[in-house]
């Protein structure tokens, strides 16, 4: 945090003349803005991290109909083989 003296030097440049009370209010306001900005920045980092983690997960789509057809063909083949062996 900037001291009152440092803040006064910065704010009273160019012929301006703020009171100590005005300087304190300005400093408080600037620090509140900085806190808000920090919170937004951290939230953004968290969202980016979550997005990156979700991108790392690979989702392999499965066509259930195709698997069912393949399973039925395999079952039919097995049944036919069993039937042939039985006869």
Phi, psi and omega in degrees: 000138178286144176286165177300320181298313179295318179298319180297318178300315182291312186285332183267015173295164174058032174082004177282154181218091178270145175283165178300322180295316178296319179297318178298318179296318179296315179300314179301316180297316180296320179291326176295316177300319179296319178297317179297315179299319178298316179298317179296317179299314181295321178297318178298316178300317180297317179296320178295319179296316179296320179295316180296319178295321180288331177289333180289335180281122180267124177256121180257112180292140178243127177272102183301322180297318180295318178297321179296316180297314180298317179298318180295318178297317179296317178296317179299317180297317179296316180297320179295319178297319178294321180295315181296320181292328182285336184267000000 
